């Protein structure tokens, strides 16, 4: 049996809407409310066990923790039209040192992330090398 490759993703949220600390307290969350077709496509590609970076957008602009996908995409319960999907995430570890957007933009491995190129996108893929670099900078490697 072939072992599945883990994929890596970044999800963004404004801390005033759903802060990392609340996610950790809740332990799991249904990742709802995504209303962008490209982000929806990425949610549909997520698989159980995929790894997630949790990014505080707007005021903080930093990666603050990790998460894991617990359930693949299914209809978003907050969607009244039936067009959108959500995934179930479990909170992982906080980064020992948050990795700011400023650091990301200056790092040769990270400066090409969709976070820099498509800053309004709320769900995006990242590469294994980018994951490892974030773990190193965040003190989790």
C-alpha positions in Angstrom: 0.0 0.0 0.0 1.4 3.4 -1.1 1.8 6.0 1.7 0.0 9.2 1.0 2.0 12.4 0.7 1.2 15.0 3.2 0.4 18.4 1.8 1.0 21.8 3.5 -1.4 24.7 3.6 -1.7 28.2 5.2 -5.0 29.6 6.4 -5.5 33.2 7.4 -7.8 34.7 9.9 -8.2 38.1 11.6 -7.4 37.6 15.3 -10.4 39.8 16.1 -12.6 37.3 14.3 -11.1 34.0 15.5 -7.7 34.2 17.3 -5.2 31.4 17.6 -5.9 31.3 21.4 -9.6 30.7 20.8 -8.7 27.9 18.3 -6.5 26.3 20.9 -9.2 26.6 23.5 -11.8 25.0 21.1 -9.3 22.3 20.1 -11.1 21.9 16.7 -12.9 24.2 14.4 -15.0 23.9 11.3 -13.2 26.2 8.8 -16.2 28.0 7.4 -17.0 31.2 5.6 -14.5 30.9 2.7 -16.1 32.7 -0.3 -13.3 32.8 -2.9 -13.3 30.2 -5.7 -9.5 29.7 -5.6 -9.5 29.2 -1.8 -12.5 26.8 -2.2 -10.5 24.8 -4.7 -7.6 24.5 -2.2 -10.0 23.5 0.6 -11.3 20.7 -1.7 -7.7 19.5 -2.2 -7.1 19.1 1.5 -6.9 15.6 2.9 -7.0 14.2 6.4 -3.5 14.5 8.0 -2.5 17.5 5.9 -0.6 20.1 7.9 -1.7 23.7 8.3 -0.1 27.0 9.2 -2.3 29.4 11.1 -1.8 33.1 10.1 -3.1 36.1 11.9 -4.0 38.6 9.2 -4.7 42.4 9.4 -3.2 43.6 12.6 -0.6 40.9 13.6 0.4 39.7 10.1 2.2 36.6 11.4 2.1 32.8 11.5 1.3 31.9 15.0 0.7 28.1 15.1 0.0 24.8 13.3 -3.0 22.6 12.8 -4.0 19.4 11.0 -6.9 18.5 8.8 -9.3 16.1 10.5 -12.0 15.9 7.8 -12.0 16.6 4.1 -14.2 19.3 2.5 -17.9 19.0 2.8 -20.8 21.5 2.4 -20.2 24.7 4.5 -22.9 24.8 7.1 -22.8 28.7 7.0 -23.5 28.8 3.3 -27.2 29.3 2.4 -26.6 28.9 -1.4 -25.0 25.4 -1.2 -21.9 26.5 -3.2 -19.1 26.5 -0.6 -17.2 24.0 1.4 -15.5 23.8 4.8 -13.0 21.5 6.4 -12.5 20.4 10.0 -9.2 21.4 11.6 -7.5 20.5 14.9 -5.2 23.0 16.6 -1.6 21.9 16.8 1.4 23.6 18.4 1.9 27.3 18.8 5.1 28.6 17.2 7.7 29.5 19.9 8.5 32.6 17.9 5.7 33.9 15.5 7.0 34.3 12.0 6.0 37.8 10.7 5.1 38.8 7.2 8.2 41.1 7.3 10.5 38.0 7.9 8.7 36.0 5.2 9.2 38.8 2.6 12.9 38.9 3.3 13.6 35.1 3.4 14.8 33.6 0.1 12.8 30.4 0.7 9.6 32.1 1.8 9.4 35.3 -0.3 7.7 33.4 -3.2 4.8 32.1 -1.0 1.3 32.9 -2.2 1.0 34.9 1.1 3.3 37.4 -0.5 2.1 37.1 -4.1 -1.7 36.9 -3.4 -2.1 38.6 0.0 -6.0 38.6 -0.1 -6.2 34.8 -0.5 -7.4 33.2 2.7 -6.4 29.6 2.0 -3.2 28.6 0.1 -0.7 25.8 -0.5 2.8 26.0 0.7 5.8 23.8 -0.2 7.5 21.3 2.1 10.6 23.5 2.0 8.5 26.5 3.1 6.9 24.4 5.9 10.4 23.4 7.2 11.7 26.9 7.0 8.7 28.3 9.0 9.2 25.5 11.6 12.8 26.4 11.9 12.1 30.2 12.2 9.3 29.5 14.6 11.4 27.3 16.9 9.6 24.0 16.2 12.3 22.2 14.2 
